[in-house]
Amino acid sequence: MKKINLSIQFAIVAGFLNCVAWYALAKNMGFYEIKVYVYRNYLTILLLFLGIFLSTFFTKRANLGFLDFKKAVKDGLLFSFVLAVIIAIFNYLYYNFITPDTIDFFLSEAKKFMLQFPDKYKTEDIPRYLEGERGNFSSLKLIPPILFFGLIISLLAGALFQKKVIPSDN
């Protein structure tokens, strides 16, 4: 049986931690508190940093101190992708089953805010704007930013931890 890649193992743990923390924050602070989502984003970035650096470090250690830059970046992106997919799945479950009215709540709050400024927001443009905002809650929209930040962090980790094998003259 083939062993699961270390980056995937770390990503599964990080994804689980992110989802549990997101739910716990929402449960304690309130499901309609915007700070929950800000904290979730900070936590995701923190888990990207920790997970990519730890998986790169332990991969280097498993290779007796040698690590190719390309392998480090590949493992970091693999970690980022698995983490992004887990978060996207939980995002779908969260908005469709755990708190299905959250999106409507935030959109109604946005509509109330826009109606307070009729000179800035035209009444006929509000439904179009709100429909666009509804798309921002899409689970698939979470994946590209996580991959982008994961790429940046992977490049940094690869540059810091790389150590090439010196070919022998045999």
Secondary structure, 3 states (H helix, E strand, C coil): CCCCCHHHHHHHHHHHHHHHHHHHHHHHHCCCCHHHHHHHHHHHHHHHHHHHHHHHHHHHHHCCCCECHHHHHHHHHHHHHHHHHHHHHHHHHHHHHHCCCHHHHHHHHHHHHHHCCCCCCCHHHHHHHHHHHHHCCCCHHHHHHHHHHHHHHHHHHHHHHCECCCCCCC
